[in-house]
């Protein structure tokens, strides 16, 4: 099996590390944030892991070229970040 490093692999690893820090980390990482909010962030991190892993597998199946895979996955990540930022702005403004 050939291993390809892709941007969504990196996002998956960062989400797992963040969830691990929130679960096993000390209280100074959360800066005294309520445990319910901490649990919400853990759930969001694990959701990000599942979504990024599944979308990475789908992109790998349909895009054979590594260069094209990197371009499309980077565009997907940027689009997702912009979409979340726009949603945050629209929710905060209302």
PyMOL Python script that loads the backbone (N, CA, C, O; Angstrom):
from pymol import cmd

cmd.read_pdbstr("""\
ATOM      1  N   UNK A   1       0.838  -1.173   0.000  1.00  0.00           N
ATOM      2  CA  UNK A   1       0.000   0.000   0.000  1.00  0.00           C
ATOM      3  C   UNK A   1       0.886   1.240   0.000  1.00  0.00           C
ATOM      4  O   UNK A   1       1.809   1.356   0.806  1.00  0.00           O
ATOM      5  N   UNK A   2       0.599   2.154  -0.901  1.00  0.00           N
ATOM      6  CA  UNK A   2       1.379   3.376  -1.033  1.00  0.00           C
ATOM      7  C   UNK A   2       0.788   4.463  -0.133  1.00  0.00           C
ATOM      8  O   UNK A   2      -0.419   4.708  -0.144  1.00  0.00           O
ATOM      9  N   UNK A   3       1.654   5.103   0.640  1.00  0.00           N
ATOM     10  CA  UNK A   3       1.216   6.147   1.549  1.00  0.00           C
ATOM     11  C   UNK A   3       1.378   7.501   0.890  1.00  0.00           C
ATOM     12  O   UNK A   3       2.467   7.849   0.432  1.00  0.00           O
ATOM     13  N   UNK A   4       0.297   8.267   0.841  1.00  0.00           N
ATOM     14  CA  UNK A   4       0.329   9.623   0.305  1.00  0.00           C
ATOM     15  C   UNK A   4       0.020  10.587   1.442  1.00  0.00           C
ATOM     16  O   UNK A   4      -0.978  10.447   2.148  1.00  0.00           O
ATOM     17  N   UNK A   5       0.899  11.565   1.599  1.00  0.00           N
ATOM     18  CA  UNK A   5       0.636  12.616   2.565  1.00  0.00           C
ATOM     19  C   UNK A   5      -0.181  13.693   1.874  1.00  0.00           C
ATOM     20  O   UNK A   5       0.229  14.233   0.847  1.00  0.00           O
ATOM     21  N   UNK A   6      -1.338  14.002   2.441  1.00  0.00           N
ATOM     22  CA  UNK A   6      -2.233  14.984   1.841  1.00  0.00           C
ATOM     23  C   UNK A   6      -2.621  16.025   2.891  1.00  0.00           C
ATOM     24  O   UNK A   6      -2.449  15.789   4.086  1.00  0.00           O
ATOM     25  N   UNK A   7      -3.138  17.162   2.460  1.00  0.00           N
ATOM     26  CA  UNK A   7      -3.542  18.191   3.425  1.00  0.00           C
ATOM     27  C   UNK A   7      -4.623  17.721   4.396  1.00  0.00           C
ATOM     28  O   UNK A   7      -4.626  18.117   5.561  1.00  0.00           O
ATOM     29  N   UNK A   8      -5.527  16.888   3.924  1.00  0.00           N
ATOM     30  CA  UNK A   8      -6.568  16.406   4.834  1.00  0.00           C
ATOM     31  C   UNK A   8      -6.006  15.413   5.852  1.00  0.00           C
ATOM     32  O   UNK A   8      -6.564  15.275   6.940  1.00  0.00           O
ATOM     33  N   UNK A   9      -4.913  14.721   5.523  1.00  0.00           N
ATOM     34  CA  UNK A   9      -4.227  13.903   6.530  1.00  0.00           C
ATOM     35  C   UNK A   9      -3.687  14.787   7.639  1.00  0.00           C
ATOM     36  O   UNK A   9      -3.772  14.441   8.817  1.00  0.00           O
ATOM     37  N   UNK A  10      -3.134  15.923   7.260  1.00  0.00           N
ATOM     38  CA  UNK A  10      -2.575  16.856   8.238  1.00  0.00           C
ATOM     39  C   UNK A  10      -3.688  17.428   9.113  1.00  0.00           C
ATOM     40  O   UNK A  10      -3.514  17.556  10.325  1.00  0.00           O
ATOM     41  N   UNK A  11      -4.819  17.770   8.519  1.00  0.00           N
ATOM     42  CA  UNK A  11      -5.959  18.279   9.287  1.00  0.00           C
ATOM     43  C   UNK A  11      -6.471  17.209  10.247  1.00  0.00           C
ATOM     44  O   UNK A  11      -6.817  17.519  11.387  1.00  0.00           O
ATOM     45  N   UNK A  12      -6.523  15.965   9.805  1.00  0.00           N
ATOM     46  CA  UNK A  12      -6.952  14.876  10.666  1.00  0.00           C
ATOM     47  C   UNK A  12      -6.014  14.725  11.852  1.00  0.00           C
ATOM     48  O   UNK A  12      -6.467  14.579  12.988  1.00  0.00           O
ATOM     49  N   UNK A  13      -4.723  14.757  11.600  1.00  0.00           N
ATOM     50  CA  UNK A  13      -3.752  14.611  12.687  1.00  0.00           C
ATOM     51  C   UNK A  13      -3.845  15.783  13.668  1.00  0.00           C
ATOM     52  O   UNK A  13      -3.786  15.579  14.881  1.00  0.00           O
ATOM     53  N   UNK A  14      -3.990  16.999  13.155  1.00  0.00           N
ATOM     54  CA  UNK A  14      -4.102  18.156  14.051  1.00  0.00           C
ATOM     55  C   UNK A  14      -5.371  18.088  14.891  1.00  0.00           C
ATOM     56  O   UNK A  14      -5.359  18.473  16.060  1.00  0.00           O
ATOM     57  N   UNK A  15      -6.465  17.605  14.310  1.00  0.00           N
ATOM     58  CA  UNK A  15      -7.716  17.480  15.067  1.00  0.00           C
ATOM     59  C   UNK A  15      -7.591  16.414  16.155  1.00  0.00           C
ATOM     60  O   UNK A  15      -8.108  16.589  17.258  1.00  0.00           O
ATOM     61  N   UNK A  16      -6.909  15.314  15.849  1.00  0.00           N
ATOM     62  CA  UNK A  16      -6.697  14.283  16.866  1.00  0.00           C
ATOM     63  C   UNK A  16      -5.816  14.792  18.000  1.00  0.00           C
ATOM     64  O   UNK A  16      -6.085  14.507  19.167  1.00  0.00           O
ATOM     65  N   UNK A  17      -4.778  15.534  17.673  1.00  0.00           N
ATOM     66  CA  UNK A  17      -3.905  16.086  18.700  1.00  0.00           C
ATOM     67  C   UNK A  17      -4.678  17.068  19.574  1.00  0.00           C
ATOM     68  O   UNK A  17      -4.540  17.051  20.797  1.00  0.00           O
ATOM     69  N   UNK A  18      -5.483  17.914  18.962  1.00  0.00           N
ATOM     70  CA  UNK A  18      -6.275  18.884  19.722  1.00  0.00           C
ATOM     71  C   UNK A  18      -7.264  18.176  20.643  1.00  0.00           C
ATOM     72  O   UNK A  18      -7.422  18.567  21.799  1.00  0.00           O
ATOM     73  N   UNK A  19      -7.926  17.146  20.144  1.00  0.00           N
ATOM     74  CA  UNK A  19      -8.858  16.394  20.991  1.00  0.00           C
ATOM     75  C   UNK A  19      -8.112  15.716  22.133  1.00  0.00           C
ATOM     76  O   UNK A  19      -8.595  15.692  23.266  1.00  0.00           O
ATOM     77  N   UNK A  20      -6.944  15.167  21.841  1.00  0.00           N
ATOM     78  CA  UNK A  20      -6.142  14.539  22.898  1.00  0.00           C
ATOM     79  C   UNK A  20      -5.700  15.533  23.950  1.00  0.00           C
ATOM     80  O   UNK A  20      -5.708  15.216  25.139  1.00  0.00           O
ATOM     81  N   UNK A  21      -5.314  16.730  23.539  1.00  0.00           N
ATOM     82  CA  UNK A  21      -4.936  17.764  24.504  1.00  0.00           C
ATOM     83  C   UNK A  21      -6.130  18.176  25.363  1.00  0.00           C
ATOM     84  O   UNK A  21      -5.982  18.413  26.562  1.00  0.00           O
ATOM     85  N   UNK A  22      -7.298  18.261  24.760  1.00  0.00           N
ATOM     86  CA  UNK A  22      -8.481  18.634  25.529  1.00  0.00           C
ATOM     87  C   UNK A  22      -8.902  17.537  26.494  1.00  0.00           C
ATOM     88  O   UNK A  22      -9.389  17.822  27.588  1.00  0.00           O
ATOM     89  N   UNK A  23      -8.714  16.274  26.090  1.00  0.00           N
ATOM     90  CA  UNK A  23      -9.110  15.168  26.963  1.00  0.00           C
ATOM     91  C   UNK A  23      -8.097  14.948  28.082  1.00  0.00           C
ATOM     92  O   UNK A  23      -8.463  14.885  29.255  1.00  0.00           O
ATOM     93  N   UNK A  24      -6.827  14.832  27.713  1.00  0.00           N
ATOM     94  CA  UNK A  24      -5.797  14.463  28.681  1.00  0.00           C
ATOM     95  C   UNK A  24      -4.989  15.642  29.205  1.00  0.00           C
ATOM     96  O   UNK A  24      -4.150  15.480  30.090  1.00  0.00           O
ATOM     97  N   UNK A  25      -5.240  16.822  28.664  1.00  0.00           N
ATOM     98  CA  UNK A  25      -4.466  17.993  29.049  1.00  0.00           C
ATOM     99  C   UNK A  25      -4.825  18.494  30.436  1.00  0.00           C
ATOM    100  O   UNK A  25      -5.831  18.097  31.025  1.00  0.00           O
ATOM    101  N   UNK A  26      -3.996  19.355  30.928  1.00  0.00           N
ATOM    102  CA  UNK A  26      -4.235  19.946  32.233  1.00  0.00           C
ATOM    103  C   UNK A  26      -5.221  21.099  32.105  1.00  0.00           C
ATOM    104  O   UNK A  26      -5.556  21.514  30.996  1.00  0.00           O
ATOM    105  N   UNK A  27      -5.676  21.608  33.217  1.00  0.00           N
ATOM    106  CA  UNK A  27      -6.692  22.657  33.202  1.00  0.00           C
ATOM    107  C   UNK A  27      -6.151  23.982  32.671  1.00  0.00           C
ATOM    108  O   UNK A  27      -6.937  24.853  32.297  1.00  0.00           O
ATOM    109  N   UNK A  28      -4.824  24.157  32.627  1.00  0.00           N
ATOM    110  CA  UNK A  28      -4.285  25.422  32.123  1.00  0.00           C
ATOM    111  C   UNK A  28      -4.445  25.551  30.611  1.00  0.00           C
ATOM    112  O   UNK A  28      -4.359  26.658  30.079  1.00  0.00           O
ATOM    113  N   UNK A  29      -4.676  24.438  29.908  1.00  0.00           N
ATOM    114  CA  UNK A  29      -4.903  24.497  28.462  1.00  0.00           C
ATOM    115  C   UNK A  29      -6.263  25.138  28.178  1.00  0.00           C
ATOM    116  O   UNK A  29      -6.401  25.921  27.238  1.00  0.00           O
ATOM    117  N   UNK A  30      -7.260  24.803  28.989  1.00  0.00           N
ATOM    118  CA  UNK A  30      -8.613  25.313  28.756  1.00  0.00           C
ATOM    119  C   UNK A  30      -8.855  26.654  29.418  1.00  0.00           C
ATOM    120  O   UNK A  30      -9.905  27.259  29.206  1.00  0.00           O
ATOM    121  N   UNK A  31      -7.919  27.133  30.211  1.00  0.00           N
ATOM    122  CA  UNK A  31      -8.023  28.443  30.880  1.00  0.00           C
ATOM    123  C   UNK A  31      -9.300  28.576  31.704  1.00  0.00           C
ATOM    124  O   UNK A  31      -9.945  29.624  31.688  1.00  0.00           O
ATOM    125  N   UNK A  32      -9.659  27.531  32.414  1.00  0.00           N
ATOM    126  CA  UNK A  32     -10.815  27.596  33.299  1.00  0.00           C
ATOM    127  C   UNK A  32     -12.148  27.560  32.586  1.00  0.00           C
ATOM    128  O   UNK A  32     -13.156  27.961  33.167  1.00  0.00           O
ATOM    129  N   UNK A  33     -12.191  27.098  31.357  1.00  0.00           N
ATOM    130  CA  UNK A  33     -13.449  27.019  30.612  1.00  0.00           C
ATOM    131  C   UNK A  33     -14.296  25.902  31.216  1.00  0.00           C
ATOM    132  O   UNK A  33     -13.776  24.889  31.682  1.00  0.00           O
ATOM    133  N   UNK A  34     -15.583  26.104  31.198  1.00  0.00           N
ATOM    134  CA  UNK A  34     -16.523  25.139  31.744  1.00  0.00           C
ATOM    135  C   UNK A  34     -16.358  23.779  31.084  1.00  0.00           C
ATOM    136  O   UNK A  34     -16.029  23.703  29.900  1.00  0.00           O
ATOM    137  N   UNK A  35     -16.582  22.710  31.830  1.00  0.00           N
ATOM    138  CA  UNK A  35     -16.385  21.357  31.307  1.00  0.00           C
ATOM    139  C   UNK A  35     -17.371  21.013  30.184  1.00  0.00           C
ATOM    140  O   UNK A  35     -17.053  20.201  29.315  1.00  0.00           O
ATOM    141  N   UNK A  36     -18.551  21.615  30.192  1.00  0.00           N
ATOM    142  CA  UNK A  36     -19.492  21.348  29.110  1.00  0.00           C
ATOM    143  C   UNK A  36     -18.988  21.929  27.797  1.00  0.00           C
ATOM    144  O   UNK A  36     -19.131  21.302  26.748  1.00  0.00           O
ATOM    145  N   UNK A  37     -18.410  23.102  27.843  1.00  0.00           N
ATOM    146  CA  UNK A  37     -17.842  23.705  26.636  1.00  0.00           C
ATOM    147  C   UNK A  37     -16.644  22.885  26.182  1.00  0.00           C
ATOM    148  O   UNK A  37     -16.456  22.686  24.982  1.00  0.00           O
ATOM    149  N   UNK A  38     -15.833  22.406  27.117  1.00  0.00           N
ATOM    150  CA  UNK A  38     -14.698  21.563  26.795  1.00  0.00           C
ATOM    151  C   UNK A  38     -15.172  20.284  26.095  1.00  0.00           C
ATOM    152  O   UNK A  38     -14.546  19.842  25.132  1.00  0.00           O
ATOM    153  N   UNK A  39     -16.252  19.699  26.562  1.00  0.00           N
ATOM    154  CA  UNK A  39     -16.817  18.513  25.920  1.00  0.00           C
ATOM    155  C   UNK A  39     -17.324  18.804  24.522  1.00  0.00           C
ATOM    156  O   UNK A  39     -17.225  17.963  23.628  1.00  0.00           O
ATOM    157  N   UNK A  40     -17.867  19.998  24.337  1.00  0.00           N
ATOM    158  CA  UNK A  40     -18.328  20.397  23.011  1.00  0.00           C
ATOM    159  C   UNK A  40     -17.152  20.495  22.046  1.00  0.00           C
ATOM    160  O   UNK A  40     -17.251  20.047  20.904  1.00  0.00           O
ATOM    161  N   UNK A  41     -16.032  21.080  22.496  1.00  0.00           N
ATOM    162  CA  UNK A  41     -14.852  21.188  21.644  1.00  0.00           C
ATOM    163  C   UNK A  41     -14.275  19.818  21.320  1.00  0.00           C
ATOM    164  O   UNK A  41     -13.788  19.599  20.211  1.00  0.00           O
ATOM    165  N   UNK A  42     -14.322  18.894  22.271  1.00  0.00           N
ATOM    166  CA  UNK A  42     -13.851  17.532  22.016  1.00  0.00           C
ATOM    167  C   UNK A  42     -14.710  16.882  20.933  1.00  0.00           C
ATOM    168  O   UNK A  42     -14.189  16.229  20.029  1.00  0.00           O
ATOM    169  N   UNK A  43     -16.025  17.063  21.029  1.00  0.00           N
ATOM    170  CA  UNK A  43     -16.931  16.498  20.024  1.00  0.00           C
ATOM    171  C   UNK A  43     -16.677  17.122  18.650  1.00  0.00           C
ATOM    172  O   UNK A  43     -16.701  16.423  17.637  1.00  0.00           O
ATOM    173  N   UNK A  44     -16.435  18.433  18.614  1.00  0.00           N
ATOM    174  CA  UNK A  44     -16.155  19.103  17.340  1.00  0.00           C
ATOM    175  C   UNK A  44     -14.851  18.575  16.744  1.00  0.00           C
ATOM    176  O   UNK A  44     -14.764  18.372  15.532  1.00  0.00           O
ATOM    177  N   UNK A  45     -13.837  18.350  17.582  1.00  0.00           N
ATOM    178  CA  UNK A  45     -12.562  17.815  17.092  1.00  0.00           C
ATOM    179  C   UNK A  45     -12.738  16.422  16.508  1.00  0.00           C
ATOM    180  O   UNK A  45     -12.203  16.124  15.440  1.00  0.00           O
ATOM    181  N   UNK A  46     -13.481  15.571  17.197  1.00  0.00           N
ATOM    182  CA  UNK A  46     -13.695  14.218  16.673  1.00  0.00           C
ATOM    183  C   UNK A  46     -14.558  14.229  15.412  1.00  0.00           C
ATOM    184  O   UNK A  46     -14.360  13.408  14.517  1.00  0.00           O
ATOM    185  N   UNK A  47     -15.507  15.150  15.341  1.00  0.00           N
ATOM    186  CA  UNK A  47     -16.295  15.289  14.118  1.00  0.00           C
ATOM    187  C   UNK A  47     -15.407  15.730  12.959  1.00  0.00           C
ATOM    188  O   UNK A  47     -15.559  15.246  11.838  1.00  0.00           O
ATOM    189  N   UNK A  48     -14.483  16.646  13.228  1.00  0.00           N
ATOM    190  CA  UNK A  48     -13.542  17.087  12.202  1.00  0.00           C
ATOM    191  C   UNK A  48     -12.654  15.937  11.745  1.00  0.00           C
ATOM    192  O   UNK A  48     -12.327  15.840  10.563  1.00  0.00           O
ATOM    193  N   UNK A  49     -12.260  15.065  12.671  1.00  0.00           N
ATOM    194  CA  UNK A  49     -11.444  13.900  12.316  1.00  0.00           C
ATOM    195  C   UNK A  49     -12.210  12.999  11.358  1.00  0.00           C
ATOM    196  O   UNK A  49     -11.676  12.582  10.329  1.00  0.00           O
ATOM    197  N   UNK A  50     -13.447  12.701  11.691  1.00  0.00           N
ATOM    198  CA  UNK A  50     -14.246  11.787  10.859  1.00  0.00           C
ATOM    199  C   UNK A  50     -14.510  12.396   9.479  1.00  0.00           C
ATOM    200  O   UNK A  50     -14.355  11.719   8.462  1.00  0.00           O
ATOM    201  N   UNK A  51     -14.904  13.658   9.444  1.00  0.00           N
ATOM    202  CA  UNK A  51     -15.215  14.295   8.167  1.00  0.00           C
ATOM    203  C   UNK A  51     -13.971  14.418   7.293  1.00  0.00           C
ATOM    204  O   UNK A  51     -14.027  14.140   6.095  1.00  0.00           O
ATOM    205  N   UNK A  52     -12.848  14.832   7.883  1.00  0.00           N
ATOM    206  CA  UNK A  52     -11.637  14.993   7.068  1.00  0.00           C
ATOM    207  C   UNK A  52     -11.108  13.648   6.589  1.00  0.00           C
ATOM    208  O   UNK A  52     -10.612  13.546   5.467  1.00  0.00           O
ATOM    209  N   UNK A  53     -11.206  12.613   7.421  1.00  0.00           N
ATOM    210  CA  UNK A  53     -10.744  11.287   7.003  1.00  0.00           C
ATOM    211  C   UNK A  53     -11.598  10.745   5.858  1.00  0.00           C
ATOM    212  O   UNK A  53     -11.071  10.237   4.869  1.00  0.00           O
ATOM    213  N   UNK A  54     -12.912  10.855   5.998  1.00  0.00           N
ATOM    214  CA  UNK A  54     -13.796  10.337   4.946  1.00  0.00           C
ATOM    215  C   UNK A  54     -13.657  11.127   3.645  1.00  0.00           C
ATOM    216  O   UNK A  54     -13.627  10.541   2.562  1.00  0.00           O
ATOM    217  N   UNK A  55     -13.572  12.449   3.749  1.00  0.00           N
ATOM    218  CA  UNK A  55     -13.422  13.227   2.522  1.00  0.00           C
ATOM    219  C   UNK A  55     -12.064  12.976   1.870  1.00  0.00           C
ATOM    220  O   UNK A  55     -11.955  13.011   0.644  1.00  0.00           O
ATOM    221  N   UNK A  56     -11.027  12.722   2.672  1.00  0.00           N
ATOM    222  CA  UNK A  56      -9.727  12.379   2.105  1.00  0.00           C
ATOM    223  C   UNK A  56      -9.802  11.067   1.330  1.00  0.00           C
ATOM    224  O   UNK A  56      -9.229  10.954   0.247  1.00  0.00           O
ATOM    225  N   UNK A  57     -10.492  10.093   1.867  1.00  0.00           N
ATOM    226  CA  UNK A  57     -10.626   8.813   1.174  1.00  0.00           C
ATOM    227  C   UNK A  57     -11.414   8.957  -0.126  1.00  0.00           C
ATOM    228  O   UNK A  57     -11.086   8.327  -1.131  1.00  0.00           O
ATOM    229  N   UNK A  58     -12.448   9.786  -0.100  1.00  0.00           N
ATOM    230  CA  UNK A  58     -13.238  10.006  -1.311  1.00  0.00           C
ATOM    231  C   UNK A  58     -12.401  10.713  -2.373  1.00  0.00           C
ATOM    232  O   UNK A  58     -12.424  10.325  -3.541  1.00  0.00           O
ATOM    233  N   UNK A  59     -11.656  11.756  -1.970  1.00  0.00           N
ATOM    234  CA  UNK A  59     -10.812  12.462  -2.927  1.00  0.00           C
ATOM    235  C   UNK A  59      -9.734  11.545  -3.495  1.00  0.00           C
ATOM    236  O   UNK A  59      -9.432  11.619  -4.686  1.00  0.00           O
ATOM    237  N   UNK A  60      -9.149  10.684  -2.668  1.00  0.00           N
ATOM    238  CA  UNK A  60      -8.111   9.758  -3.154  1.00  0.00           C
ATOM    239  C   UNK A  60      -8.655   8.779  -4.178  1.00  0.00           C
ATOM    240  O   UNK A  60      -7.967   8.413  -5.131  1.00  0.00           O
ATOM    241  N   UNK A  61      -9.897   8.358  -3.972  1.00  0.00           N
ATOM    242  CA  UNK A  61     -10.480   7.378  -4.888  1.00  0.00           C
ATOM    243  C   UNK A  61     -10.695   7.972  -6.281  1.00  0.00           C
ATOM    244  O   UNK A  61     -10.503   7.289  -7.287  1.00  0.00           O
ATOM    245  N   UNK A  62     -11.094   9.240  -6.336  1.00  0.00           N
ATOM    246  CA  UNK A  62     -11.468   9.828  -7.615  1.00  0.00           C
ATOM    247  C   UNK A  62     -10.376  10.683  -8.258  1.00  0.00           C
ATOM    248  O   UNK A  62     -10.506  11.058  -9.423  1.00  0.00           O
ATOM    249  N   UNK A  63      -9.306  11.000  -7.530  1.00  0.00           N
ATOM    250  CA  UNK A  63      -8.233  11.842  -8.082  1.00  0.00           C
ATOM    251  C   UNK A  63      -6.912  11.086  -7.954  1.00  0.00           C
ATOM    252  O   UNK A  63      -6.335  11.044  -6.868  1.00  0.00           O
ATOM    253  N   UNK A  64      -6.430  10.495  -9.031  1.00  0.00           N
ATOM    254  CA  UNK A  64      -5.228   9.654  -8.941  1.00  0.00           C
ATOM    255  C   UNK A  64      -3.915  10.435  -8.827  1.00  0.00           C
ATOM    256  O   UNK A  64      -2.967   9.945  -8.213  1.00  0.00           O
ATOM    257  N   UNK A  65      -3.840  11.624  -9.398  1.00  0.00           N
ATOM    258  CA  UNK A  65      -2.612  12.395  -9.408  1.00  0.00           C
ATOM    259  C   UNK A  65      -2.396  13.082  -8.050  1.00  0.00           C
ATOM    260  O   UNK A  65      -3.311  13.710  -7.517  1.00  0.00           O
ATOM    261  N   UNK A  66      -1.192  12.959  -7.502  1.00  0.00           N
ATOM    262  CA  UNK A  66      -0.900  13.545  -6.200  1.00  0.00           C
ATOM    263  C   UNK A  66      -0.942  15.071  -6.245  1.00  0.00           C
ATOM    264  O   UNK A  66      -1.448  15.703  -5.318  1.00  0.00           O
ATOM    265  N   UNK A  67      -0.414  15.666  -7.314  1.00  0.00           N
ATOM    266  CA  UNK A  67      -0.430  17.123  -7.436  1.00  0.00           C
ATOM    267  C   UNK A  67      -1.864  17.648  -7.469  1.00  0.00           C
ATOM    268  O   UNK A  67      -2.195  18.593  -6.753  1.00  0.00           O
ATOM    269  N   UNK A  68      -2.710  17.044  -8.293  1.00  0.00           N
ATOM    270  CA  UNK A  68      -4.107  17.460  -8.374  1.00  0.00           C
ATOM    271  C   UNK A  68      -4.837  17.231  -7.053  1.00  0.00           C
ATOM    272  O   UNK A  68      -5.701  18.017  -6.666  1.00  0.00           O
ATOM    273  N   UNK A  69      -4.485  16.157  -6.376  1.00  0.00           N
ATOM    274  CA  UNK A  69      -5.080  15.860  -5.075  1.00  0.00           C
ATOM    275  C   UNK A  69      -4.753  16.960  -4.070  1.00  0.00           C
ATOM    276  O   UNK A  69      -5.628  17.400  -3.324  1.00  0.00           O
ATOM    277  N   UNK A  70      -3.496  17.408  -4.046  1.00  0.00           N
ATOM    278  CA  UNK A  70      -3.081  18.484  -3.144  1.00  0.00           C
ATOM    279  C   UNK A  70      -3.819  19.774  -3.469  1.00  0.00           C
ATOM    280  O   UNK A  70      -4.290  20.463  -2.564  1.00  0.00           O
ATOM    281  N   UNK A  71      -3.923  20.106  -4.743  1.00  0.00           N
ATOM    282  CA  UNK A  71      -4.586  21.350  -5.137  1.00  0.00           C
ATOM    283  C   UNK A  71      -6.061  21.325  -4.734  1.00  0.00           C
ATOM    284  O   UNK A  71      -6.569  22.293  -4.168  1.00  0.00           O
ATOM    285  N   UNK A  72      -6.732  20.241  -5.021  1.00  0.00           N
ATOM    286  CA  UNK A  72      -8.164  20.156  -4.730  1.00  0.00           C
ATOM    287  C   UNK A  72      -8.418  20.103  -3.224  1.00  0.00           C
ATOM    288  O   UNK A  72      -9.357  20.731  -2.735  1.00  0.00           O
ATOM    289  N   UNK A  73      -7.598  19.365  -2.487  1.00  0.00           N
ATOM    290  CA  UNK A  73      -7.800  19.294  -1.040  1.00  0.00           C
ATOM    291  C   UNK A  73      -7.484  20.631  -0.368  1.00  0.00           C
ATOM    292  O   UNK A  73      -8.170  21.019   0.577  1.00  0.00           O
ATOM    293  N   UNK A  74      -6.460  21.339  -0.839  1.00  0.00           N
ATOM    294  CA  UNK A  74      -6.176  22.676  -0.289  1.00  0.00           C
ATOM    295  C   UNK A  74      -7.322  23.629  -0.588  1.00  0.00           C
ATOM    296  O   UNK A  74      -7.710  24.421   0.271  1.00  0.00           O
ATOM    297  N   UNK A  75      -7.862  23.560  -1.788  1.00  0.00           N
ATOM    298  CA  UNK A  75      -9.009  24.399  -2.141  1.00  0.00           C
ATOM    299  C   UNK A  75     -10.219  24.042  -1.275  1.00  0.00           C
ATOM    300  O   UNK A  75     -10.962  24.930  -0.856  1.00  0.00           O
ATOM    301  N   UNK A  76     -10.420  22.762  -1.007  1.00  0.00           N
ATOM    302  CA  UNK A  76     -11.521  22.309  -0.149  1.00  0.00           C
ATOM    303  C   UNK A  76     -11.359  22.857   1.266  1.00  0.00           C
ATOM    304  O   UNK A  76     -12.334  23.310   1.865  1.00  0.00           O
ATOM    305  N   UNK A  77     -10.158  22.823   1.802  1.00  0.00           N
ATOM    306  CA  UNK A  77      -9.900  23.326   3.155  1.00  0.00           C
ATOM    307  C   UNK A  77     -10.121  24.842   3.201  1.00  0.00           C
ATOM    308  O   UNK A  77     -10.749  25.348   4.130  1.00  0.00           O
ATOM    309  N   UNK A  78      -9.614  25.553   2.218  1.00  0.00           N
ATOM    310  CA  UNK A  78      -9.783  27.010   2.184  1.00  0.00           C
ATOM    311  C   UNK A  78     -11.256  27.377   2.046  1.00  0.00           C
ATOM    312  O   UNK A  78     -11.735  28.288   2.721  1.00  0.00           O
ATOM    313  N   UNK A  79     -11.974  26.673   1.177  1.00  0.00           N
ATOM    314  CA  UNK A  79     -13.409  26.921   1.010  1.00  0.00           C
ATOM    315  C   UNK A  79     -14.152  26.677   2.318  1.00  0.00           C
ATOM    316  O   UNK A  79     -15.027  27.461   2.685  1.00  0.00           O
ATOM    317  N   UNK A  80     -13.819  25.618   3.013  1.00  0.00           N
ATOM    318  CA  UNK A  80     -14.475  25.301   4.278  1.00  0.00           C
ATOM    319  C   UNK A  80     -14.190  26.370   5.323  1.00  0.00           C
ATOM    320  O   UNK A  80     -15.097  26.782   6.046  1.00  0.00           O
ATOM    321  N   UNK A  81     -12.945  26.826   5.413  1.00  0.00           N
ATOM    322  CA  UNK A  81     -12.597  27.870   6.383  1.00  0.00           C
ATOM    323  C   UNK A  81     -13.314  29.183   6.075  1.00  0.00           C
ATOM    324  O   UNK A  81     -13.805  29.848   6.987  1.00  0.00           O
ATOM    325  N   UNK A  82     -13.378  29.555   4.813  1.00  0.00           N
ATOM    326  CA  UNK A  82     -14.083  30.786   4.432  1.00  0.00           C
ATOM    327  C   UNK A  82     -15.578  30.658   4.742  1.00  0.00           C
ATOM    328  O   UNK A  82     -16.197  31.603   5.232  1.00  0.00           O
ATOM    329  N   UNK A  83     -16.149  29.495   4.456  1.00  0.00           N
ATOM    330  CA  UNK A  83     -17.570  29.259   4.730  1.00  0.00           C
ATOM    331  C   UNK A  83     -17.866  29.366   6.225  1.00  0.00           C
ATOM    332  O   UNK A  83     -18.853  29.987   6.618  1.00  0.00           O
ATOM    333  N   UNK A  84     -17.025  28.770   7.055  1.00  0.00           N
ATOM    334  CA  UNK A  84     -17.215  28.843   8.507  1.00  0.00           C
ATOM    335  C   UNK A  84     -17.052  30.281   8.987  1.00  0.00           C
ATOM    336  O   UNK A  84     -17.810  30.730   9.846  1.00  0.00           O
ATOM    337  N   UNK A  85     -16.082  31.008   8.449  1.00  0.00           N
ATOM    338  CA  UNK A  85     -15.879  32.401   8.827  1.00  0.00           C
ATOM    339  C   UNK A  85     -17.086  33.255   8.463  1.00  0.00           C
ATOM    340  O   UNK A  85     -17.500  34.101   9.256  1.00  0.00           O
ATOM    341  N   UNK A  86     -17.657  33.052   7.282  1.00  0.00           N
ATOM    342  CA  UNK A  86     -18.836  33.802   6.862  1.00  0.00           C
ATOM    343  C   UNK A  86     -20.019  33.469   7.756  1.00  0.00           C
ATOM    344  O   UNK A  86     -20.776  34.361   8.138  1.00  0.00           O
ATOM    345  N   UNK A  87     -20.186  32.192   8.095  1.00  0.00           N
ATOM    346  CA  UNK A  87     -21.271  31.808   9.008  1.00  0.00           C
ATOM    347  C   UNK A  87     -21.108  32.457  10.369  1.00  0.00           C
ATOM    348  O   UNK A  87     -22.078  32.928  10.962  1.00  0.00           O
ATOM    349  N   UNK A  88     -19.861  32.482  10.869  1.00  0.00           N
ATOM    350  CA  UNK A  88     -19.615  33.120  12.153  1.00  0.00           C
ATOM    351  C   UNK A  88     -19.949  34.600  12.116  1.00  0.00           C
ATOM    352  O   UNK A  88     -20.555  35.121  13.053  1.00  0.00           O
ATOM    353  N   UNK A  89     -19.568  35.276  11.060  1.00  0.00           N
ATOM    354  CA  UNK A  89     -19.874  36.696  10.935  1.00  0.00           C
ATOM    355  C   UNK A  89     -21.366  36.954  10.851  1.00  0.00           C
ATOM    356  O   UNK A  89     -21.863  37.910  11.446  1.00  0.00           O
ATOM    357  N   UNK A  90     -22.085  36.117  10.123  1.00  0.00           N
ATOM    358  CA  UNK A  90     -23.523  36.314   9.979  1.00  0.00           C
ATOM    359  C   UNK A  90     -24.252  36.014  11.290  1.00  0.00           C
ATOM    360  O   UNK A  90     -25.258  36.655  11.595  1.00  0.00           O
ATOM    361  N   UNK A  91     -23.765  35.060  12.059  1.00  0.00           N
ATOM    362  CA  UNK A  91     -24.411  34.749  13.344  1.00  0.00           C
ATOM    363  C   UNK A  91     -24.103  35.845  14.354  1.00  0.00           C
ATOM    364  O   UNK A  91     -24.981  36.221  15.131  1.00  0.00           O
ATOM    365  N   UNK A  92     -22.892  36.363  14.364  1.00  0.00           N
ATOM    366  CA  UNK A  92     -22.516  37.401  15.317  1.00  0.00           C
ATOM    367  C   UNK A  92     -23.177  38.731  15.003  1.00  0.00           C
ATOM    368  O   UNK A  92     -23.432  39.526  15.907  1.00  0.00           O
ATOM    369  N   UNK A  93     -23.457  38.979  13.724  1.00  0.00           N
ATOM    370  CA  UNK A  93     -24.059  40.267  13.360  1.00  0.00           C
ATOM    371  C   UNK A  93     -25.564  40.308  13.639  1.00  0.00           C
ATOM    372  O   UNK A  93     -26.144  41.389  13.741  1.00  0.00           O
ATOM    373  N   UNK A  94     -26.190  39.158  13.760  1.00  0.00           N
ATOM    374  CA  UNK A  94     -27.640  39.151  13.984  1.00  0.00           C
ATOM    375  C   UNK A  94     -28.005  39.151  15.447  1.00  0.00           C
ATOM    376  O   UNK A  94     -29.188  39.146  15.788  1.00  0.00           O
TER     377      UNK A  94
END
""", "prot")
cmd.dss("prot")
cmd.show_as("cartoon", "prot")
cmd.util.cbc("prot")
cmd.orient("prot")
